[in-house]
């Protein structure tokens, strides 16, 4: 693959999308299209390249760290 699919802004995001979709396929989800590939990862790659998988980017949720939870001693 020379270029990223339309709407995917980085290789890292592409890998995350493919892995999430492949995991769905492994867990029993039906493919969204006929594919010549048998492996879930390749099917997921093809679905994302053809814009068959809907996704959206959400704002990160800030979680407190362990250091913020500890009471301070003065």
PDB file with SEQRES, HELIX, SHEET and CRYST1 records, atoms N, CA, C and O in Angstrom:
SEQRES   1 A   74  UNK UNK UNK UNK UNK UNK UNK UNK UNK UNK UNK UNK UNK          
SEQRES   2 A   74  UNK UNK UNK UNK UNK UNK UNK UNK UNK UNK UNK UNK UNK          
SEQRES   3 A   74  UNK UNK UNK UNK UNK UNK UNK UNK UNK UNK UNK UNK UNK          
SEQRES   4 A   74  UNK UNK UNK UNK UNK UNK UNK UNK UNK UNK UNK UNK UNK          
SEQRES   5 A   74  UNK UNK UNK UNK UNK UNK UNK UNK UNK UNK UNK UNK UNK          
SEQRES   6 A   74  UNK UNK UNK UNK UNK UNK UNK UNK UNK                          
HELIX    1 AA1 UNK A   11  UNK A   26  1                                  16    
HELIX    2 AA2 UNK A   40  UNK A   49  1                                  10    
HELIX    3 AA3 UNK A   66  UNK A   69  1                                   4    
CRYST1    1.000    1.000    1.000  90.00  90.00  90.00 P 1           1          
ATOM      1  N   UNK A   1       0.843  -1.172   0.000  1.00  0.00           N  
ATOM      2  CA  UNK A   1       0.000   0.000   0.000  1.00  0.00           C  
ATOM      3  C   UNK A   1       0.892   1.241   0.000  1.00  0.00           C  
ATOM      4  O   UNK A   1       1.673   1.449   0.928  1.00  0.00           O  
ATOM      5  N   UNK A   2       0.775   2.047  -1.026  1.00  0.00           N  
ATOM      6  CA  UNK A   2       1.604   3.232  -1.153  1.00  0.00           C  
ATOM      7  C   UNK A   2       1.018   4.420  -0.404  1.00  0.00           C  
ATOM      8  O   UNK A   2       1.758   5.197   0.197  1.00  0.00           O  
ATOM      9  N   UNK A   3      -0.300   4.568  -0.433  1.00  0.00           N  
ATOM     10  CA  UNK A   3      -0.952   5.711   0.198  1.00  0.00           C  
ATOM     11  C   UNK A   3      -1.934   5.228   1.251  1.00  0.00           C  
ATOM     12  O   UNK A   3      -2.388   4.084   1.232  1.00  0.00           O  
ATOM     13  N   UNK A   4      -2.249   6.131   2.169  1.00  0.00           N  
ATOM     14  CA  UNK A   4      -3.260   5.827   3.176  1.00  0.00           C  
ATOM     15  C   UNK A   4      -4.647   5.987   2.564  1.00  0.00           C  
ATOM     16  O   UNK A   4      -4.835   6.815   1.672  1.00  0.00           O  
ATOM     17  N   UNK A   5      -5.614   5.210   3.027  1.00  0.00           N  
ATOM     18  CA  UNK A   5      -6.983   5.379   2.529  1.00  0.00           C  
ATOM     19  C   UNK A   5      -7.509   6.778   2.849  1.00  0.00           C  
ATOM     20  O   UNK A   5      -7.022   7.433   3.771  1.00  0.00           O  
ATOM     21  N   UNK A   6      -8.493   7.228   2.092  1.00  0.00           N  
ATOM     22  CA  UNK A   6      -9.083   8.532   2.288  1.00  0.00           C  
ATOM     23  C   UNK A   6      -9.652   8.656   3.706  1.00  0.00           C  
ATOM     24  O   UNK A   6     -10.354   7.765   4.186  1.00  0.00           O  
ATOM     25  N   UNK A   7      -9.342   9.763   4.359  1.00  0.00           N  
ATOM     26  CA  UNK A   7      -9.858  10.016   5.698  1.00  0.00           C  
ATOM     27  C   UNK A   7      -8.969   9.518   6.823  1.00  0.00           C  
ATOM     28  O   UNK A   7      -9.195   9.868   7.981  1.00  0.00           O  
ATOM     29  N   UNK A   8      -7.969   8.714   6.514  1.00  0.00           N  
ATOM     30  CA  UNK A   8      -7.049   8.209   7.534  1.00  0.00           C  
ATOM     31  C   UNK A   8      -5.820   9.106   7.522  1.00  0.00           C  
ATOM     32  O   UNK A   8      -5.152   9.244   6.497  1.00  0.00           O  
ATOM     33  N   UNK A   9      -5.525   9.719   8.675  1.00  0.00           N  
ATOM     34  CA  UNK A   9      -4.494  10.751   8.708  1.00  0.00           C  
ATOM     35  C   UNK A   9      -3.085  10.263   9.038  1.00  0.00           C  
ATOM     36  O   UNK A   9      -2.126  11.018   8.878  1.00  0.00           O  
ATOM     37  N   UNK A  10      -2.936   9.012   9.497  1.00  0.00           N  
ATOM     38  CA  UNK A  10      -1.592   8.528   9.808  1.00  0.00           C  
ATOM     39  C   UNK A  10      -1.538   7.005   9.708  1.00  0.00           C  
ATOM     40  O   UNK A  10      -2.564   6.328   9.766  1.00  0.00           O  
ATOM     41  N   UNK A  11      -0.338   6.490   9.559  1.00  0.00           N  
ATOM     42  CA  UNK A  11      -0.164   5.028   9.506  1.00  0.00           C  
ATOM     43  C   UNK A  11      -0.568   4.385  10.823  1.00  0.00           C  
ATOM     44  O   UNK A  11      -1.138   3.294  10.847  1.00  0.00           O  
ATOM     45  N   UNK A  12      -0.267   5.072  11.915  1.00  0.00           N  
ATOM     46  CA  UNK A  12      -0.620   4.553  13.233  1.00  0.00           C  
ATOM     47  C   UNK A  12      -2.137   4.362  13.340  1.00  0.00           C  
ATOM     48  O   UNK A  12      -2.600   3.318  13.797  1.00  0.00           O  
ATOM     49  N   UNK A  13      -2.906   5.367  12.919  1.00  0.00           N  
ATOM     50  CA  UNK A  13      -4.371   5.266  12.972  1.00  0.00           C  
ATOM     51  C   UNK A  13      -4.858   4.148  12.043  1.00  0.00           C  
ATOM     52  O   UNK A  13      -5.797   3.427  12.381  1.00  0.00           O  
ATOM     53  N   UNK A  14      -4.223   4.004  10.879  1.00  0.00           N  
ATOM     54  CA  UNK A  14      -4.597   2.943   9.946  1.00  0.00           C  
ATOM     55  C   UNK A  14      -4.404   1.569  10.588  1.00  0.00           C  
ATOM     56  O   UNK A  14      -5.270   0.701  10.481  1.00  0.00           O  
ATOM     57  N   UNK A  15      -3.281   1.382  11.245  1.00  0.00           N  
ATOM     58  CA  UNK A  15      -3.005   0.100  11.914  1.00  0.00           C  
ATOM     59  C   UNK A  15      -4.030  -0.153  13.016  1.00  0.00           C  
ATOM     60  O   UNK A  15      -4.508  -1.277  13.175  1.00  0.00           O  
ATOM     61  N   UNK A  16      -4.370   0.888  13.778  1.00  0.00           N  
ATOM     62  CA  UNK A  16      -5.385   0.731  14.830  1.00  0.00           C  
ATOM     63  C   UNK A  16      -6.741   0.356  14.245  1.00  0.00           C  
ATOM     64  O   UNK A  16      -7.416  -0.535  14.761  1.00  0.00           O  
ATOM     65  N   UNK A  17      -7.140   1.023  13.180  1.00  0.00           N  
ATOM     66  CA  UNK A  17      -8.427   0.721  12.546  1.00  0.00           C  
ATOM     67  C   UNK A  17      -8.460  -0.715  12.024  1.00  0.00           C  
ATOM     68  O   UNK A  17      -9.432  -1.439  12.237  1.00  0.00           O  
ATOM     69  N   UNK A  18      -7.401  -1.113  11.347  1.00  0.00           N  
ATOM     70  CA  UNK A  18      -7.346  -2.471  10.796  1.00  0.00           C  
ATOM     71  C   UNK A  18      -7.377  -3.499  11.910  1.00  0.00           C  
ATOM     72  O   UNK A  18      -8.084  -4.501  11.803  1.00  0.00           O  
ATOM     73  N   UNK A  19      -6.628  -3.272  12.977  1.00  0.00           N  
ATOM     74  CA  UNK A  19      -6.591  -4.263  14.056  1.00  0.00           C  
ATOM     75  C   UNK A  19      -7.933  -4.370  14.770  1.00  0.00           C  
ATOM     76  O   UNK A  19      -8.360  -5.471  15.117  1.00  0.00           O  
ATOM     77  N   UNK A  20      -8.602  -3.239  14.994  1.00  0.00           N  
ATOM     78  CA  UNK A  20      -9.927  -3.275  15.635  1.00  0.00           C  
ATOM     79  C   UNK A  20     -10.933  -4.011  14.759  1.00  0.00           C  
ATOM     80  O   UNK A  20     -11.714  -4.829  15.246  1.00  0.00           O  
ATOM     81  N   UNK A  21     -10.908  -3.714  13.463  1.00  0.00           N  
ATOM     82  CA  UNK A  21     -11.857  -4.367  12.553  1.00  0.00           C  
ATOM     83  C   UNK A  21     -11.543  -5.852  12.423  1.00  0.00           C  
ATOM     84  O   UNK A  21     -12.460  -6.673  12.395  1.00  0.00           O  
ATOM     85  N   UNK A  22     -10.268  -6.211  12.345  1.00  0.00           N  
ATOM     86  CA  UNK A  22      -9.877  -7.624  12.271  1.00  0.00           C  
ATOM     87  C   UNK A  22     -10.341  -8.370  13.512  1.00  0.00           C  
ATOM     88  O   UNK A  22     -10.814  -9.502  13.411  1.00  0.00           O  
ATOM     89  N   UNK A  23     -10.211  -7.754  14.677  1.00  0.00           N  
ATOM     90  CA  UNK A  23     -10.668  -8.381  15.921  1.00  0.00           C  
ATOM     91  C   UNK A  23     -12.179  -8.602  15.882  1.00  0.00           C  
ATOM     92  O   UNK A  23     -12.661  -9.640  16.336  1.00  0.00           O  
ATOM     93  N   UNK A  24     -12.936  -7.634  15.342  1.00  0.00           N  
ATOM     94  CA  UNK A  24     -14.385  -7.810  15.192  1.00  0.00           C  
ATOM     95  C   UNK A  24     -14.691  -9.008  14.296  1.00  0.00           C  
ATOM     96  O   UNK A  24     -15.582  -9.801  14.598  1.00  0.00           O  
ATOM     97  N   UNK A  25     -13.958  -9.137  13.207  1.00  0.00           N  
ATOM     98  CA  UNK A  25     -14.169 -10.261  12.289  1.00  0.00           C  
ATOM     99  C   UNK A  25     -13.838 -11.590  12.962  1.00  0.00           C  
ATOM    100  O   UNK A  25     -14.551 -12.576  12.777  1.00  0.00           O  
ATOM    101  N   UNK A  26     -12.772 -11.617  13.731  1.00  0.00           N  
ATOM    102  CA  UNK A  26     -12.380 -12.837  14.438  1.00  0.00           C  
ATOM    103  C   UNK A  26     -13.458 -13.231  15.446  1.00  0.00           C  
ATOM    104  O   UNK A  26     -13.731 -14.416  15.639  1.00  0.00           O  
ATOM    105  N   UNK A  27     -14.071 -12.231  16.088  1.00  0.00           N  
ATOM    106  CA  UNK A  27     -15.099 -12.495  17.089  1.00  0.00           C  
ATOM    107  C   UNK A  27     -16.448 -12.878  16.468  1.00  0.00           C  
ATOM    108  O   UNK A  27     -17.399 -13.162  17.197  1.00  0.00           O  
ATOM    109  N   UNK A  28     -16.542 -12.891  15.138  1.00  0.00           N  
ATOM    110  CA  UNK A  28     -17.754 -13.370  14.488  1.00  0.00           C  
ATOM    111  C   UNK A  28     -18.540 -12.352  13.692  1.00  0.00           C  
ATOM    112  O   UNK A  28     -19.574 -12.694  13.118  1.00  0.00           O  
ATOM    113  N   UNK A  29     -18.086 -11.119  13.640  1.00  0.00           N  
ATOM    114  CA  UNK A  29     -18.765 -10.098  12.856  1.00  0.00           C  
ATOM    115  C   UNK A  29     -18.698 -10.463  11.369  1.00  0.00           C  
ATOM    116  O   UNK A  29     -17.705 -11.026  10.908  1.00  0.00           O  
ATOM    117  N   UNK A  30     -19.738 -10.144  10.636  1.00  0.00           N  
ATOM    118  CA  UNK A  30     -19.788 -10.459   9.214  1.00  0.00           C  
ATOM    119  C   UNK A  30     -18.995  -9.436   8.401  1.00  0.00           C  
ATOM    120  O   UNK A  30     -19.049  -8.242   8.694  1.00  0.00           O  
ATOM    121  N   UNK A  31     -18.264  -9.887   7.389  1.00  0.00           N  
ATOM    122  CA  UNK A  31     -17.562  -8.947   6.508  1.00  0.00           C  
ATOM    123  C   UNK A  31     -18.563  -8.038   5.791  1.00  0.00           C  
ATOM    124  O   UNK A  31     -19.680  -8.461   5.492  1.00  0.00           O  
ATOM    125  N   UNK A  32     -18.175  -6.820   5.519  1.00  0.00           N  
ATOM    126  CA  UNK A  32     -19.051  -5.853   4.871  1.00  0.00           C  
ATOM    127  C   UNK A  32     -19.053  -5.994   3.352  1.00  0.00           C  
ATOM    128  O   UNK A  32     -19.859  -5.365   2.666  1.00  0.00           O  
ATOM    129  N   UNK A  33     -18.150  -6.821   2.829  1.00  0.00           N  
ATOM    130  CA  UNK A  33     -18.068  -7.013   1.385  1.00  0.00           C  
ATOM    131  C   UNK A  33     -17.407  -8.353   1.087  1.00  0.00           C  
ATOM    132  O   UNK A  33     -16.744  -8.936   1.945  1.00  0.00           O  
ATOM    133  N   UNK A  34     -17.593  -8.826  -0.120  1.00  0.00           N  
ATOM    134  CA  UNK A  34     -16.900 -10.042  -0.560  1.00  0.00           C  
ATOM    135  C   UNK A  34     -15.433  -9.705  -0.733  1.00  0.00           C  
ATOM    136  O   UNK A  34     -15.081  -8.642  -1.245  1.00  0.00           O  
ATOM    137  N   UNK A  35     -14.580 -10.624  -0.302  1.00  0.00           N  
ATOM    138  CA  UNK A  35     -13.152 -10.401  -0.418  1.00  0.00           C  
ATOM    139  C   UNK A  35     -12.486 -11.657  -0.966  1.00  0.00           C  
ATOM    140  O   UNK A  35     -12.953 -12.772  -0.733  1.00  0.00           O  
ATOM    141  N   UNK A  36     -11.412 -11.469  -1.681  1.00  0.00           N  
ATOM    142  CA  UNK A  36     -10.670 -12.628  -2.177  1.00  0.00           C  
ATOM    143  C   UNK A  36      -9.726 -13.157  -1.102  1.00  0.00           C  
ATOM    144  O   UNK A  36      -9.106 -14.207  -1.271  1.00  0.00           O  
ATOM    145  N   UNK A  37      -9.624 -12.427  -0.003  1.00  0.00           N  
ATOM    146  CA  UNK A  37      -8.739 -12.813   1.097  1.00  0.00           C  
ATOM    147  C   UNK A  37      -9.493 -13.638   2.131  1.00  0.00           C  
ATOM    148  O   UNK A  37     -10.697 -13.464   2.322  1.00  0.00           O  
ATOM    149  N   UNK A  38      -8.776 -14.536   2.794  1.00  0.00           N  
ATOM    150  CA  UNK A  38      -9.374 -15.363   3.833  1.00  0.00           C  
ATOM    151  C   UNK A  38      -9.002 -14.881   5.229  1.00  0.00           C  
ATOM    152  O   UNK A  38      -9.752 -15.099   6.180  1.00  0.00           O  
ATOM    153  N   UNK A  39      -7.860 -14.233   5.360  1.00  0.00           N  
ATOM    154  CA  UNK A  39      -7.388 -13.801   6.677  1.00  0.00           C  
ATOM    155  C   UNK A  39      -8.112 -12.524   7.117  1.00  0.00           C  
ATOM    156  O   UNK A  39      -8.281 -11.598   6.324  1.00  0.00           O  
ATOM    157  N   UNK A  40      -8.539 -12.482   8.383  1.00  0.00           N  
ATOM    158  CA  UNK A  40      -9.291 -11.320   8.873  1.00  0.00           C  
ATOM    159  C   UNK A  40      -8.552  -9.995   8.725  1.00  0.00           C  
ATOM    160  O   UNK A  40      -9.177  -8.968   8.459  1.00  0.00           O  
ATOM    161  N   UNK A  41      -7.243 -10.003   8.891  1.00  0.00           N  
ATOM    162  CA  UNK A  41      -6.482  -8.760   8.774  1.00  0.00           C  
ATOM    163  C   UNK A  41      -6.546  -8.216   7.356  1.00  0.00           C  
ATOM    164  O   UNK A  41      -6.723  -7.015   7.153  1.00  0.00           O  
ATOM    165  N   UNK A  42      -6.402  -9.094   6.382  1.00  0.00           N  
ATOM    166  CA  UNK A  42      -6.456  -8.650   4.977  1.00  0.00           C  
ATOM    167  C   UNK A  42      -7.861  -8.196   4.593  1.00  0.00           C  
ATOM    168  O   UNK A  42      -8.020  -7.237   3.837  1.00  0.00           O  
ATOM    169  N   UNK A  43      -8.882  -8.881   5.111  1.00  0.00           N  
ATOM    170  CA  UNK A  43     -10.270  -8.467   4.853  1.00  0.00           C  
ATOM    171  C   UNK A  43     -10.489  -7.079   5.444  1.00  0.00           C  
ATOM    172  O   UNK A  43     -11.071  -6.212   4.793  1.00  0.00           O  
ATOM    173  N   UNK A  44     -10.023  -6.864   6.683  1.00  0.00           N  
ATOM    174  CA  UNK A  44     -10.162  -5.567   7.335  1.00  0.00           C  
ATOM    175  C   UNK A  44      -9.445  -4.475   6.547  1.00  0.00           C  
ATOM    176  O   UNK A  44      -9.978  -3.377   6.384  1.00  0.00           O  
ATOM    177  N   UNK A  45      -8.247  -4.766   6.060  1.00  0.00           N  
ATOM    178  CA  UNK A  45      -7.509  -3.786   5.262  1.00  0.00           C  
ATOM    179  C   UNK A  45      -8.299  -3.397   4.010  1.00  0.00           C  
ATOM    180  O   UNK A  45      -8.395  -2.219   3.667  1.00  0.00           O  
ATOM    181  N   UNK A  46      -8.854  -4.385   3.346  1.00  0.00           N  
ATOM    182  CA  UNK A  46      -9.617  -4.115   2.126  1.00  0.00           C  
ATOM    183  C   UNK A  46     -10.879  -3.303   2.430  1.00  0.00           C  
ATOM    184  O   UNK A  46     -11.218  -2.383   1.686  1.00  0.00           O  
ATOM    185  N   UNK A  47     -11.575  -3.642   3.520  1.00  0.00           N  
ATOM    186  CA  UNK A  47     -12.778  -2.900   3.898  1.00  0.00           C  
ATOM    187  C   UNK A  47     -12.455  -1.440   4.190  1.00  0.00           C  
ATOM    188  O   UNK A  47     -13.193  -0.548   3.772  1.00  0.00           O  
ATOM    189  N   UNK A  48     -11.370  -1.189   4.896  1.00  0.00           N  
ATOM    190  CA  UNK A  48     -10.998   0.183   5.235  1.00  0.00           C  
ATOM    191  C   UNK A  48     -10.539   0.939   3.991  1.00  0.00           C  
ATOM    192  O   UNK A  48     -10.868   2.114   3.827  1.00  0.00           O  
ATOM    193  N   UNK A  49      -9.792   0.289   3.127  1.00  0.00           N  
ATOM    194  CA  UNK A  49      -9.348   0.937   1.887  1.00  0.00           C  
ATOM    195  C   UNK A  49     -10.526   1.327   1.002  1.00  0.00           C  
ATOM    196  O   UNK A  49     -10.462   2.331   0.294  1.00  0.00           O  
ATOM    197  N   UNK A  50     -11.604   0.540   1.037  1.00  0.00           N  
ATOM    198  CA  UNK A  50     -12.787   0.831   0.208  1.00  0.00           C  
ATOM    199  C   UNK A  50     -13.840   1.625   0.974  1.00  0.00           C  
ATOM    200  O   UNK A  50     -14.977   1.755   0.521  1.00  0.00           O  
ATOM    201  N   UNK A  51     -13.455   2.159   2.143  1.00  0.00           N  
ATOM    202  CA  UNK A  51     -14.326   3.019   2.946  1.00  0.00           C  
ATOM    203  C   UNK A  51     -15.619   2.325   3.384  1.00  0.00           C  
ATOM    204  O   UNK A  51     -16.669   2.965   3.440  1.00  0.00           O  
ATOM    205  N   UNK A  52     -15.558   1.045   3.691  1.00  0.00           N  
ATOM    206  CA  UNK A  52     -16.728   0.289   4.124  1.00  0.00           C  
ATOM    207  C   UNK A  52     -16.920   0.338   5.639  1.00  0.00           C  
ATOM    208  O   UNK A  52     -17.999   0.007   6.131  1.00  0.00           O  
ATOM    209  N   UNK A  53     -15.900   0.741   6.379  1.00  0.00           N  
ATOM    210  CA  UNK A  53     -15.948   0.769   7.834  1.00  0.00           C  
ATOM    211  C   UNK A  53     -16.096   2.221   8.286  1.00  0.00           C  
ATOM    212  O   UNK A  53     -15.282   3.076   7.938  1.00  0.00           O  
ATOM    213  N   UNK A  54     -17.143   2.486   9.064  1.00  0.00           N  
ATOM    214  CA  UNK A  54     -17.368   3.835   9.575  1.00  0.00           C  
ATOM    215  C   UNK A  54     -16.636   3.994  10.906  1.00  0.00           C  
ATOM    216  O   UNK A  54     -16.688   3.110  11.761  1.00  0.00           O  
ATOM    217  N   UNK A  55     -15.960   5.120  11.072  1.00  0.00           N  
ATOM    218  CA  UNK A  55     -15.261   5.408  12.312  1.00  0.00           C  
ATOM    219  C   UNK A  55     -15.201   6.910  12.489  1.00  0.00           C  
ATOM    220  O   UNK A  55     -15.359   7.673  11.536  1.00  0.00           O  
ATOM    221  N   UNK A  56     -14.970   7.323  13.731  1.00  0.00           N  
ATOM    222  CA  UNK A  56     -14.799   8.753  13.988  1.00  0.00           C  
ATOM    223  C   UNK A  56     -13.785   8.948  15.091  1.00  0.00           C  
ATOM    224  O   UNK A  56     -13.628   8.103  15.973  1.00  0.00           O  
ATOM    225  N   UNK A  57     -13.115  10.048  15.030  1.00  0.00           N  
ATOM    226  CA  UNK A  57     -12.102  10.399  16.003  1.00  0.00           C  
ATOM    227  C   UNK A  57     -12.779  11.141  17.143  1.00  0.00           C  
ATOM    228  O   UNK A  57     -13.522  12.094  16.904  1.00  0.00           O  
ATOM    229  N   UNK A  58     -12.536  10.721  18.377  1.00  0.00           N  
ATOM    230  CA  UNK A  58     -13.113  11.396  19.533  1.00  0.00           C  
ATOM    231  C   UNK A  58     -12.005  12.073  20.334  1.00  0.00           C  
ATOM    232  O   UNK A  58     -10.832  11.714  20.229  1.00  0.00           O  
ATOM    233  N   UNK A  59     -12.393  13.038  21.119  1.00  0.00           N  
ATOM    234  CA  UNK A  59     -11.442  13.744  21.969  1.00  0.00           C  
ATOM    235  C   UNK A  59     -10.919  12.791  23.038  1.00  0.00           C  
ATOM    236  O   UNK A  59     -11.685  11.983  23.562  1.00  0.00           O  
ATOM    237  N   UNK A  60      -9.634  12.867  23.375  1.00  0.00           N  
ATOM    238  CA  UNK A  60      -9.096  12.009  24.423  1.00  0.00           C  
ATOM    239  C   UNK A  60      -9.693  12.376  25.785  1.00  0.00           C  
ATOM    240  O   UNK A  60      -9.955  13.544  26.072  1.00  0.00           O  
ATOM    241  N   UNK A  61      -9.898  11.363  26.602  1.00  0.00           N  
ATOM    242  CA  UNK A  61     -10.419  11.562  27.946  1.00  0.00           C  
ATOM    243  C   UNK A  61      -9.241  11.596  28.912  1.00  0.00           C  
ATOM    244  O   UNK A  61      -8.413  10.685  28.940  1.00  0.00           O  
ATOM    245  N   UNK A  62      -9.183  12.647  29.690  1.00  0.00           N  
ATOM    246  CA  UNK A  62      -8.084  12.770  30.628  1.00  0.00           C  
ATOM    247  C   UNK A  62      -8.418  11.990  31.894  1.00  0.00           C  
ATOM    248  O   UNK A  62      -9.449  12.223  32.525  1.00  0.00           O  
ATOM    249  N   UNK A  63      -7.542  11.069  32.255  1.00  0.00           N  
ATOM    250  CA  UNK A  63      -7.742  10.258  33.447  1.00  0.00           C  
ATOM    251  C   UNK A  63      -6.731  10.671  34.496  1.00  0.00           C  
ATOM    252  O   UNK A  63      -5.593  11.005  34.166  1.00  0.00           O  
ATOM    253  N   UNK A  64      -7.135  10.650  35.766  1.00  0.00           N  
ATOM    254  CA  UNK A  64      -6.179  11.018  36.818  1.00  0.00           C  
ATOM    255  C   UNK A  64      -5.071   9.968  36.930  1.00  0.00           C  
ATOM    256  O   UNK A  64      -5.307   8.776  36.736  1.00  0.00           O  
ATOM    257  N   UNK A  65      -3.895  10.421  37.238  1.00  0.00           N  
ATOM    258  CA  UNK A  65      -2.776   9.504  37.408  1.00  0.00           C  
ATOM    259  C   UNK A  65      -2.701   9.049  38.857  1.00  0.00           C  
ATOM    260  O   UNK A  65      -3.371   9.618  39.719  1.00  0.00           O  
ATOM    261  N   UNK A  66      -1.910   8.052  39.128  1.00  0.00           N  
ATOM    262  CA  UNK A  66      -1.752   7.539  40.488  1.00  0.00           C  
ATOM    263  C   UNK A  66      -1.186   8.608  41.415  1.00  0.00           C  
ATOM    264  O   UNK A  66      -1.527   8.648  42.597  1.00  0.00           O  
ATOM    265  N   UNK A  67      -0.334   9.463  40.891  1.00  0.00           N  
ATOM    266  CA  UNK A  67       0.252  10.519  41.720  1.00  0.00           C  
ATOM    267  C   UNK A  67      -0.782  11.557  42.130  1.00  0.00           C  
ATOM    268  O   UNK A  67      -0.682  12.127  43.216  1.00  0.00           O  
ATOM    269  N   UNK A  68      -1.763  11.811  41.289  1.00  0.00           N  
ATOM    270  CA  UNK A  68      -2.806  12.781  41.606  1.00  0.00           C  
ATOM    271  C   UNK A  68      -3.769  12.245  42.651  1.00  0.00           C  
ATOM    272  O   UNK A  68      -4.394  13.023  43.371  1.00  0.00           O  
ATOM    273  N   UNK A  69      -3.900  10.910  42.747  1.00  0.00           N  
ATOM    274  CA  UNK A  69      -4.836  10.284  43.685  1.00  0.00           C  
ATOM    275  C   UNK A  69      -4.289  10.218  45.106  1.00  0.00           C  
ATOM    276  O   UNK A  69      -5.065  10.114  46.056  1.00  0.00           O  
ATOM    277  N   UNK A  70      -2.969  10.277  45.270  1.00  0.00           N  
ATOM    278  CA  UNK A  70      -2.371  10.135  46.591  1.00  0.00           C  
ATOM    279  C   UNK A  70      -2.568  11.408  47.427  1.00  0.00           C  
ATOM    280  O   UNK A  70      -2.380  12.516  46.926  1.00  0.00           O  
ATOM    281  N   UNK A  71      -2.943  11.246  48.689  1.00  0.00           N  
ATOM    282  CA  UNK A  71      -3.073  12.436  49.536  1.00  0.00           C  
ATOM    283  C   UNK A  71      -1.694  13.021  49.839  1.00  0.00           C  
ATOM    284  O   UNK A  71      -0.717  12.288  49.989  1.00  0.00           O  
ATOM    285  N   UNK A  72      -1.629  14.306  49.926  1.00  0.00           N  
ATOM    286  CA  UNK A  72      -0.355  14.952  50.217  1.00  0.00           C  
ATOM    287  C   UNK A  72      -0.197  15.115  51.719  1.00  0.00           C  
ATOM    288  O   UNK A  72      -1.155  15.439  52.421  1.00  0.00           O  
ATOM    289  N   UNK A  73       0.998  14.893  52.200  1.00  0.00           N  
ATOM    290  CA  UNK A  73       1.291  15.042  53.625  1.00  0.00           C  
ATOM    291  C   UNK A  73       2.060  16.337  53.828  1.00  0.00           C  
ATOM    292  O   UNK A  73       3.100  16.549  53.204  1.00  0.00           O  
ATOM    293  N   UNK A  74       1.568  17.176  54.670  1.00  0.00           N  
ATOM    294  CA  UNK A  74       2.250  18.446  54.929  1.00  0.00           C  
ATOM    295  C   UNK A  74       2.583  18.586  56.368  1.00  0.00           C  
ATOM    296  O   UNK A  74       3.161  19.595  56.773  1.00  0.00           O  
TER     297      UNK A  74                                                      
END                                                                             
